[in-house]
Amino acid sequence: MLKHDDIWRAIDALASSRGFSPSGLARRAGLDATSFNPSKRVAINGKPRWPSTESLSKALAAADCSLAEFLGLMGEDGPPRHIPLLPLGKAAREGAFSDHGAPMQDGWDEIELPGVVSELRDPDLYALKVTDDGMQPTYRKDDVMIVSPAARVQRGDRIIARLRDGEVMVRELVGRTADHIEWATLDATHATTRLDIAELLWMARILWVSQ
């Protein structure tokens, strides 16, 4: 059964997973910027106000989100979920990740998954804490990134990547072919580099960042 709060919570989670605020997602979908604002979720008489199917359809298309993924964001409330947490500076150490990019539990702490992304179903979600200011102005020291190894990665996404030589980096995906990946740094230079795909072990999408 669809619930009013579940749908709005899923819209919030969808916006955050794509790097938008609710109003940013609305603008991306070609809607009025206030369409998904909290003030629009309850009418003046106190009755719940639901998003229209047209607005929801446009939002899903703008976020490249399937109906199945959206429904997965509408899970029932439950106890807080905890996920592994590791300082980004330790992410390159041996044994931190499996060869497929899943976190290995040894040496990791835990953090409560923020409510805005608490409905995401990826069992391998993890958090990385930024340990320096080398990615300013995009990310700053002590920001926490929520990462999903299962999420589809596409152009424009911010990602964590591990190379076969053990190096771990945070980048924005610019493009990729069967042979190469092009990505950009997240510092002020936004410098782009090209990498042979054979050098890449895995990459995972950053879904949300606490800032």
N, C-alpha and C positions, 0 to 999 in steps of 0.2 A: 504494500500500500504506500502510495506516495504521500509524503508529509511536507507541509509548507516549509518548516525549518530545515529539513533535509535538502530540499532543492536549493534554497538560498545558501546553505553551507557548502553544497557542491559547487555552486557558481563561484563562491569565494575561493574554494580550493582550486578550481580550474584556473581562475585568474592568476593566483599565486604560482601555480605550477608552470605557467607560461611567462612569468616575470611581469605580470600586470597587477594593478589595483583593479577592483571591480569597475570603476569608471574608465580605466584604461582599456579593459576588455570591451566595454560597451562602445567606446570610440573605435576600437579596432574592428568591431562588428558593424560599423556604420550606423550605430544607434545614438540616441541622445546620451550624453556623458553621464547623466544622472539615472539612467534606466535601471542600474543594478545597485544604486545607493541604498543604505539601510533605511533612509527616510521613505523610500518607495515600497517598502515591504509590508507596511501596515497602513490601511486607509485611515482617514480622519476619524471615522466612526469606530476605529479599533479593530475592524475586521482584517484578517490576513489578506494581503494582496499578492497574487501569484504572477510570475513572469509569463508573458504570452508565449505560445508555442513558436511564433515567428521570431521573437527576440531570442529565445533559447536556441532555435535552429541556426540563426545567424551567429550567435556566440560560439556554438560548437564548430561551425565552419571556419570562423576566424581563428579559432585556437587549434584547428586541425585535430579535433577531438571526436572520437567515435562515440556513439550512444552507449556502447558497452563500457567504455572508459568512464563516461560521465556517471552512469549508474553505479560504477564502483566507488565513486566519490560520495555516494549517498548512504553509506553504511549506518547502521544503528549506533547510538551512543553506547559506550562501554567503558571499561576501566582504562586509564591512561596507558598508552603504549610506549615502551622504551626501546630505543635503538642504539646500536654501537656508536661511540664517539671517539675520535682520534684527532690530536693536533695535526694540522696539515704538514707541519715540519717533520712528522714521523711517518708519513704515508709511504715514503719510499723505502722504508726498512724491510728487510727480508721477512716474509711471513705475515705481513699486514693484510694482504689480499690473496685470494685464490687466483689461479690463472685466468679465471673468467670475470674477475673484478668484484667478487663477493667479499665482504669483510670477514676476516678470521678473528675469532673472539679473543684469543690470547693477546693481552696487552692493551685492549680497548677499554675505555670507560663506558658509561651509559648516560643517555640524556632522554628526557621525556619528549616524545614527538610533539611538536607544536600543534595545537588544535586545528589550525588552518589546513594542515596536511595530514591530519590524523586518520583520515579515511582511506588513504592510498593503500593499495593491496600488496605492493611489492614486498615480499618477506625479507628481502636483502637490503632494504633501505638503511642508510647509515648517515652519520653526520661527521663533517670535518670542520675543525675550528681554525680559522685563519690566524697565523702566528706572527705575521709581520705586515708592514704597510706597502709591500712591493706591488700590490695590485690596485693601489689608489688611482683614480677616484672610484673605481667600480666596487671593490671590496676593501675593507679596512681590518686592521688587527682586531681580533676577538669576534668578528662576524662568524656565524655558524651556517654552513652550507648543508642542506639536506640533499642527498644524492640517491638516485635510483639506477641500479645496474640494468633493470628490466625495461625502463622507459625508452621509447624510440627516440633516436637522436637525429636531428635534421638541421639544416642550415640555419644559422642564427642562434642556436642553442649554446648555452655555456656548459662546459663539460670538464670532467676530470679525466685525464688520460694517463696511462702507464705505458712506457716504451719497453721494448724487450731488454734494453740495457739497465732497467730498473728505475729510470727517472720518472717522476710523477709531476704533472703540470696541470694548471688550470688555464683553459683557453676558450675562445668563442669560435665555433665551427663556421668557417666561411664557405667551404664547399668540399666535395669529395668525388672522386671517380673510383673505378675499380683498382687503380694503381696508386693514387696519391690522395693525400688529405691536405687541405689548406686551412689554416686557422690563424687567429689573431690573439695577441696578448691582451690582458685586461687592464694594463696600466695606461697612462696618458698617451703613450705613443701609438697604441693599438697596432703595433707592428705585425705584419703577416709573414708567415713562413710556410713552406711546402715540405711535406714529409712523405717519404715512400711508405705505402701502406704496410709493407713487410716489416717495418720498424715498430709498428704499433701492436701492443699486446691486447689492450682493451680500452674502451672509453665508456663513460657513463654520464648521464645528463644530470645537471644541477637543477632540482625542481624548485627550490625555495631557499632564500637566504635571510637570516635575521639581521636587520640593519637599523 
